[in-house]
Amino acid sequence: MIYIKLDLETKGLDKRFQQGVNFYNQGKHKEAAQSFKKSLKKNPQYLPTYINLTHVYLNLGQYHQLINTLQINYKKNKKERGVSTG
């Protein structure tokens, strides 16, 4: 959870990511999830957004969504490195 708070200090991030961090830190997890998902549409390669979104899903008890997010990120990273996803 500290990771999310550290990301707030990062400069140059899109507005949706920053909104997601703010919502998360206020305990507004549903709103945070929406912001992070919109941020991923704009910048699907930004790993901290995936990490933060998994934290949100964990807090919401949405384990299926958490697993899906991890799998999407894992497959995307393997594809970018040229490794077969099987």
N, C-alpha and C positions, 0 to 999 in steps of 0.2 A: 504494500500500500504506500510505502514511502516513495516508490518509483513514480507514482502519479503526481505526488506533490513536487518532486524534483523537476518533472517535465514542465510544470507551470513556469519555471524560470527560463526555459528554452525560448530563444528569440526566433522569429520568422515562421512560426507554425500557423497553420490556417485557423480561422476563427472558430470553426466547429470543434476542432481538437481542444482549443483553450476553453470553450464553453463546456465541453465534456468534463474536463478536469475540474472546473468550477462547480458544476452540478454534482460531481462525485464527492468533492470535499464538503459540500453542503448536505450530503446524504440523499440527494435526489438521483437515485440510481437509474430509474426509468428514463429520465431526461438525459442523463449522461450517456446511456446506451444509444439513444437516438442521435445525439451529437457525434459520438464516435463512429457510428455507422455512416453518417453523412460525410464525416471526415475521410473515411476509407474510400468513399466513391471519388473524392477529389484526389487523394493520394494513397492508392492501394498498396504501395511499397513501404509505407512508414510503419516499421515494426512496433514502436511504442503504442500506437493506436490499438493494435491487436492485443498487446499485453494489457493495456488499460481496460479494453472491452472485456477481456476474460475476468478481470477483477470485478467488474460491474456484474457480469453474469453470476459469478460466485456469490456475491452479496445478495443478489436477487433469488438465488436458489435455482437458477435456470441452467442446470448442468448440461442438458442436451445442447443448448446454444453455446455454452462454454466449449464443449468438445468440438462442435462444428467449427467454431472460430479457430481453435488450435489446429484442426485438420486442414482448414483452408490455408492458413499461414504456413504450415509445414509443407504442403504440396506446392505452394507458390514459391517458397524458398528453394525447394529441391529443383523445381523447373528452372528457376533463374540460374542455379549453379550447374545445370545440365545433367542432373542425376535423375534416373528413371524413378517414377513414383509407383511403379508396379501395377 
